[in-house]
Amino acid sequence: MVLATSAHGLRVDSYYPGDVLMWRHLTTAGPALVLGEPPRGVVLPHHSIEGLRVGGFYRALADVVQPPTIYLLSPNHFEAGTQAVVTGEDLEFETVFGTLNVDVDRVEEFVSSGLAQRVDAAFTKEHGVFFHAPYIKRFFPTAKIVPLLIRWGTGPTDLDPIVTKILRQCGPRDLILGSVDFSHYNWRSTAEFHDRSSFASIVNFDGEALFDREIDSPGSIYVLEQVMTGLGFRRAERVWQTNTDDLAFEPQDNATSHQYFTFTRGQPDLRQSFTVLLIGRSRLKQIRTSWPWDRSYQAANDPGPSKFLSELRGTEDRFFMGSDLYLLDPPPSENPRKFGRNGVNVVVFSFDSTGSLPTQIALVQAQKPSRSIVLYRFDGRTAPMVERRRLGRAFVEAGAEIFVVQDQPGDELDVEPWKQGVLALALGDFLPDPSASSQGLVVQAELTAPGLWYQTLALKVRDGYPRLVPDR
């Protein structure tokens, strides 16, 4: 990228002079796609590895819409400026297809009203915006953009006025584009779990849940969906789901996922979905309903057992994000615990072998149509696998969908399906004694209509630090 100064301010050149053939290829050779009803909003990645696919999407989009103005919502990757929302005014995006200009009048309304801070220099390296510039100029040659960068951690209080301003400004043909990547710095299997949660939140227009999802800019999608709600375009459809691991020659622990969405006229096609993360023996002893990403986290400043999660936290502490429920080897409870999300009600039971099995079975049966998870302890003994399996099957036949043995781990690990449920009969270690070296399993599950999806992730624990084993 080359930066120069023009009479109008900053010029952002998103290409090198020799790139003309490359950009012609990127905008003509991507996968074919046909869109039906014209969308008013879209979500696209800004990851250059997706260049051909993005070109195919833009080509299909141009067949059904020609917006005069595009509101381009992006993460503020480099945290430019000091306000929650940053924009730029005197900008020219030079591409191989010509110059893409900013809708100065509309941007000025954001700046003069105090809703956004003007930081033109932010756009010299903000790939969330300049990645899209050549595509926009190629397929929408007369369009202008309103670029809005949204800082991580910005919530509805700061974003709702942005939504109101867009709704007042935008014309009947304008487009709202969310430039958003999804799960970051994880193995592909973890990204699949993250994408299931974020997919449900997006298609259900669950704005509250978005901020707990593994999305690099939940604020961008929140603004987009609130604008779509105001315009009556509340039907979200996922067109593609991809992962950088698709293009790798070996498993990637830093893969990124992408989801492409269109928003068309109508009401949400609601998806029942409730995601759960389960682990084996752990010193955490918690039930949680969120795991927010803490950019400032430093394991050296953490006196508790969570400091031993540094290998799983990875580059940006994003392994744990996105689930609706975390069963982190919680202590026993006499009372069932109830949770809900996306039209799915979940009841978590804690039973042990000192109780009456017929009574426990009856309690599970009585919870229908709620979905049941049974945590089970044997009274001070390590039960043989055949006994665990027999008991788990009995609970699943009574209506439970997840059965988990909370027991001292042995050498054997076992997670297996049974009818409509899954039996986590031996999950091993997750966060044991700091000196321990062992192994374990993580179970990630989604309760959907009509059934259950789940996967297991293998762990190696060394000196108390769990680390995921590669996917394949």
Secondary structure by P-SEA (a helix, b strand, c coil): cbbbbccccbbbbcccccaaaaaaaaacccbbbbbccccccccccccccaaaaaaaaaaaaaacccccccbbbbccccccccccbbbbccccccccccccccaaaaaaaaaaaccbbbbccccccccccccaaaaaaacccccccbbbbbcccccccccaaaaaaaaacccccbbbbbbccccccccaaaaaaaaaaaaaaaaacccccccccccccaaaaaaaaaaaaaaccccccccccccccccccccccbbbbbbbbbbccccccccbbbbbbbbcccccccccccccccccccccccccccccccccccccccccccccccccccccccbbbbbbcccbbbbbbbbcccccaaaaaaaaaaaccbbbbbbbbcccccccaaaaaaaaaaaaaacccbbbbbcccccbbbbbbccccccccccccccccccccccbbbbbbbbccccccbbbbbbbbcccbbbbcccc
